[in-house]
Amino acid sequence: MIPRRLRRAALLAVLAAAGAWVALRPGAPTRRDIVLVVWDAGRADRLSAYGYAKDTTPWLRSFAQGAVTFRRAFTPHPWSPAAHGALLSGMRARRHGLRQGVGDRVAEEVPLLAETLRDAGYETVGFVANGFLSSETGLDAGFERLVPLHLEGPESARADRVIAEVDAWLLERRNAPPADRRPLFVLVNFMDLHLPRRPPAEDLAAIAGAAGPSPALERALEVDERDALAHVLGIEAIDPETVAAMGTVYDAAARHLDRRTGELLDRLEAGAIGEDAVVAVVADHGEHLGEHGFLGHEMSLYDPVLHVPMVLRWPGRFDDGREEEAQVRLQDLHPTLLEAAGLPVPPDIATDAAPLTETPIRPRLLRAAFHRPTAYLDEARVVFAGAPPEAFDRYQVSLHGVRESEGARGPFKFLIHVRKSGDGPATTECEEFYDLGADPDEREDLVERGRESDLEEGLRLWELIEQ
């Protein structure tokens, strides 16, 4: 019997040849170019395009006038491997297989978005500043060219580096024979909103205003992922003034990334993509800036890490400046972009998604999960040598949640913490339940309040989590 991996490889080869022939034959319909821009660690409520008071995203606000803004878009996973897997497969991690990004990968039988587009004759190109988008995780599948831009240390111009590589590719492409040109799928992943954040001085000044630099702001500029994790684990707390200043740094980074994204689209429109190109700007997950005691985006399912920006321009379909209020999910982009390309979703794929072309859009239930990051436990114990054993308890806890937009009394969210150590049984460590209509900041846990009507509503949501 032929192994599944070899059967799939043979099938993809046949589909690739057939797709390329269909796309290039005389009289074939022209497929739209597609651009997918990911603002890694972008949270919607810090963007002026979403109503934030500080002017962090003037370009995105302007872009949205010819697009549709999904005001209530949520990711199913709060960190990059699982979230990108959902974006590119239309499936949650329990189905696409990539949960931690170390020692696991996308299931071999799951074709990702770039694979489906490539097999239909698209040229597939990626420029990625996130190291998880690689052959080790399988997230590189389908890209004919994937340019890794994984930057280490106090790099202050991540977006600049990404755009420089895009410029080099555009120059190369302009010199290619016209007959070699195919419809484009371009993925660009930016990490400027991700720790460590080093926004340019001009953007810091624009956000900080007359207040100017301060000792707290200088300290905030130095906070990296290790510092944030030490704070979350209770090993080394960051003082409140520095935590507050991290919000200013984040806003300045958003302003810088917004401007550079506009420049990226200008370059692509001038040298690669057609006027009818579909462009999506989205985040894979959000970011905590001190809420609930968290920094970064790991080990939480609160809205700061789940609520993401999603702005989609599809000329003739999503181009009227509308603001969509229905709750949608990150993974819903997968079948939507395939529809924009005139392609069906492969069988048994995108099983957790629904296209955004539904009219009217019915609110979608969000099932979210953060799977215990045990692959990182040994490294954490080395990095934080001498920390008490209980500091690492979070590495044994998975989080599961469900967020609905309309319940019996309004929008609700239910969370459960599940502990599993080694081969032992999994146990529910605690539950949380929030009435998001009355308590959008998730401050009052209704489980703790213990009212019977609240518990009944919470039980209804608890039963939805693993369906």
N, C-alpha and C positions, 0 to 999 in steps of 0.2 A: 504494500500500500504506500502511495506517495505521501511523504510527510506534509502536514498542513502548511508549513512555512514554504515549501517548494511549490505546492499547489497555488498558494497565493501569489508567489513571485511570478509564476507562469501566467496567471490570470492578469496580473497588473501589466506584464509586458504586452500581452495581447490588447488590453484596453488602451495602453499608451499608444501603440501603433495605430489602432483604429481611431482613437481620439484625435491624434495629430493629422491623420488623413482627412477626417471629416472637417476639422477646423481649417485646413489649408486648401481643400479642393475648390476649384472654380465654382462660384455661385453660392458657396457656403455662407450662412448667416454670420455676421461679424459679432464676436463675443465682446462684452464689455471688459475693459480693464478694471481690476479691483485692487484697492490699496487698503491695507489694514494697519493702522497705527495704534500701538499699545503703549500707554503711559503706565509703566510698571509702578505699582504702589500709589495710584491716583485715587483720591477720595473725592466724591462729587461735591460734598458740602463746603470744600475749600476753593471752589472755582466760581468766579464771578459769572460765568455762563450759566451757573445753577443758582444764582441769586446771592452768592457770597458778597459781603459788603466791600471787601478790598478788591481792587481791580487786578485780579491775578490772571485772567484769561481773556483779554480783549480780542485776540485773533479767533479763538474758539467761538466767542459770542457772535462775531461777524460771520464766521463760517456757518454757524447754526441757522442763520437767516435764510440760507438756501438748502437746508437739510431738515431733519427731524431730530429733536432732542428727547431722549427717553429719560424722563426725570426720576423715574423709580426703577432703575436697573440695578440688579444685585448679582454678585458672583456666588457660585456654590462652594467656593473654597478660598480661604484667606491667604494662600501663599502660591508662589509661581508655578511649581511643577504641576500640581493638580489643576490649578485654574487655567493654565495654558492648554492642558490636555482637554478640559471641558470646552474651551473656546474653539479649538481646532477639531473636535470630534462631535460636539453636540451631546456629550455624555458626561455624567458625573464620574468621579474617580473610581467609585466602586465598580463601574463598567469599563472605563478606558484603561484602568490598571495602574496609573502613575499617581502615587500618593505622596512619596517622600522625596523622590529625586535622587536618592542614593540607594543602589542595589535593586531598584525596580525601574520599570519602563512601560511605555504604552504597549498594550497587548498587540501582538503581531497581527492579529486578525482585524484590527481596527484601522481602516484607512483614514488618514487625517485630511484636512481640507486641501492642503497643498498637493497631496497625492491625487485626489479626485480631479482637481483642476489641471494638474500636469497631464493626467491621462486623457483629458479632453482637449489637449493641444496647447495649454497655457505655458508660457515661460514663467517659472516660479523662482523668485529671488527673495532672500531675507537678509536683513541687516539687524543683528540682535546684540544688545548690550547685556543680556541676561545669560549667564553661563548654563542655566538649566535647558536652554534651547540648543540641544546638541545631540550627537549620535548616542551618547550614554543613556539619555532618557527616551530616545526615539522621537522627540519633538522636531527633529530635523527632517523627518520623512517627507518626501515629495519635493523638497527644494533642490532644484538643479544647481543653485548657487546659494550658499548660506555663509555670510560674512560674520565671523564671531568678533565682537568688540567688547570682550569681558574685561573691564577695567578694574584695577586694584589700586588701593591707596587713595590719597587725597587728590583725586582727579577733579578738576574744576570745569571741564568742558566736555562732558560725555556726549551731549547732543552734537557738539561741534565735530567730534571724531566720527560719529555716525554719519553726519551729513557729508563730511569729506569723502567717506567711502562711497556714498551714494553718487556724489559728483564724479568720482573716478569711474564708476560703473556706467553712468550716463554718457560720459565721453567715449568709452569703449563701445557702447551700444550704438551711438551715432555713427560710428565708423563701420558698423556691420552692414552687409548687403541687405537691402530692403526685403528681399525674398526670405531672409532668415528670421524676420520679425514676426512674432506671434502675439496674441493677446497676453497681457501681463497680470500676474498676481504678485504684489509686492507687500511683504510684511516688514514693518519697522518697529523694533522694540527699543524704547528709551528707558533709561534707568535714573534719570535726573531727580526723580521724586523719591527714590529709594536711598536709604542710608548707605554710606555717608553722603550728606548733601552739601554741595559746594557751589551755591549760586554766585554768579558774578556780582561785583560790588554795585553796579548800576541797578540791578534788580533788588538787591538788599536795600539800597537807598530809596527806591521807589516804594517799597513796602513799609520800611521803618519810618520814613518821613523825617520830620524835624528831630525825632528822638535820637537818630543816629546810632552809631555802635555803642555797645555797653559791655561790661564784663560778662554778663549772662549771655549776650548774643555771641560773643567770642567763644564762650564755652560750648554753646549750642552748635556752632559750626564744626566743632571737633568730635561731636558724638557720633560713634559708628555703631555697627550692628552688635559688636561685643558689649559695648556700654549699655545699649538698649536691652539686650538679653539679661545682663547682670541686674538691671533695674527690675525687670519683670520677674526674675527668679528670686528677688529679695536678697541678692548677694551684695550689691553695691548700688544704693539708691542715688539717683540724680536729684539735685535740689530743685524745689518748685520753680525758682526763677529761671533756671536753665531749661526746664521742661516747657515753661511758657514761651521762652525765646525760640524753642524748636519750632513752634508754630509760625513764627516770623520767617525763619529760615525755609520752612516748607513752602510758605506762600511765595517767597522770592524765587524758589526753585520752580514753582508752577508758572510764574510769570516768564522766566527764562525759557522753559520748555515750550510754553505756548507760542512764544515768538519764533523759536526755532522750528516748531512743527509747521507754522505758516510758511517759513522759508523752504522747508522740505517739499511741501505741496506745490509751491511756486516752481521749484526746480523740476519736479515730476511732470507738471502740466506743460512746462516749456519744452521738455525733452523726451517724454516717454509715453504718457497716458493721454487718452482721448478726452474730448469734452464731455462725453457721456460716461466717464469712469465713475464707478461706485467707490466711495471713500467712507471708511468707518474709523472714528477715533473713540477709543475705549480704554479702560483700565482692566488689568487682570484681577486686581484686588485693591483694597484701600490701605489705610495706614492709621495707626493710633498715634495721637499726639498728647498722651497723658490721660485720656478717658479711662475710667475704671482701673486706673493704675498701670495701664499698658503703654508701651512704646513699641514701634514697629508693627508687625502684622501677624505674628505667630501666636498660637495658643489662645485664640479668641474668635468668637462668632458674633460680636457686637457690631452694630451697624457701621461704625467708622471703618471697619475692614471689609464689610460686605457691600456697602452702597458705592457704586462706581459710576463714572460718567460713561455715557454711550450716545454718540451723535453720529447719525448715518445720513449720508447724501447719496441719493440714487436718482439721477435726473429722470423726471417723468413719473416718479413714484414717491420718493421721499425728498422733496425739494421746496416745500412751501413754508418753512420756518415754524412749523407746528411744534408744540410741546406735548408729548404723549405722557399722560398721567398713569396709565395702567402699569401695574408691576410686571416687569419682564426679567429675564435672566441672561447672563453673559452667554451661555451656550446657545441661546436662540439666534445668535448671529450666524452660526454654522449653516443651518438650512436656508437662512435668508440670503447669504452671499452665494450659495449654490443656485438658488432661484434667480438671483440677479445675473448669474452667468448662463442661465438657460439650461441648467443641469439638474437631474433628479438626485435626491439623497440616496447613497448606496443602501442596499438592503440591510436592515438590522443595525443601522448607524443613526446617530442623532436621536436616540430613543428617549433622551431626557429633554428634548428641545422642541420648540414649535416656531415656525417662521413668523417674522414680525409683519408680514404682509396681510395678516388676518384683519378684516374690517367689519366691525370695530375690534380692536384688540381686547380680548378677554384677559383679565388679570391672571397671571400665572403663579402658582404656588412655588415658593423657593424652598428646596431642601438643601441644607448646607452641612458641610462636615470639615473638621480638621482632624486628621488621623495622627495618633500619637507618634512623635518623631523619634522613635527609638534608635534609628540609624545614626542619630547625632549624639546619643547619650555619652558614649565613650569619649568623643571629642570634647564635649562640654565638661566632663569631669577633669580632663587634662587642662583645658583653658582656665577653669575655675578651681584649680587644685587647692584643697584646704577648705572649700565651702562645705557646710554641713550636709549630710546625706539627704535630708528632707528638701533641700533646695532643688533637687532634681526630680521631685515627685511628679512635676507636670509632664515629664517625658513618658509617663505611663498612662496618661489620660487622653482619651479621644473626646472630641466634642461633636455633637450632632444637634441639628436644629431645624426648625421649620418656620418660615415666615410667610404669612398670608396677608393679602391686602384687604380682604373683606371677610369678617367673621360675623358672629351673631350680634356683636356690639361694635365692631370696628376691626382695624388691623391688629393682629396679635403675633407674638413670637414666642416659641417654646424651645428651650435649650436643655439638653441633658449632658452630664459629664460622666463618661464611662471609663472606669479604671480596669486595666488588665496588666498584670505583672507576670512575665515569663509565660509558662504554660498554664497558669492558674485561670480560674473562671473570671469572666468579665462581670463587674458589679457597677451598678449605678451609684455614683458618688454624690451627686446632687442634681437638682432640677431648678430651672429658672423660667419664669413666665411673665411676659410684659404686655401691657395694653399700650400699643404704640400710638394710638390715637390720643390718649390722655397723657402718655409718658413717652414722647419720642426719643428722649435721651436714655431710656432704659435704666432709670434710677430706682424704681420701686418694683421689687420682685414680688409678684402676687402669690407665689408659692409660700413665701415667708409670712404673708398676711393671713393665709389659711382660710379665706372665706370659701364656703362650699360652692357658690356659683363660679368663682374663679377657678377652683380646682376641677370642676366639671368641664369648663372650657379648655383648661390646660390638658386634661386627659384626652379630649378630642384631638388636639394638635399632636400630642405625644404619639398617638396611634398612626399619624400620617408620616412620621419621620422616616421610617425605613420602608415605606411602600415603594 
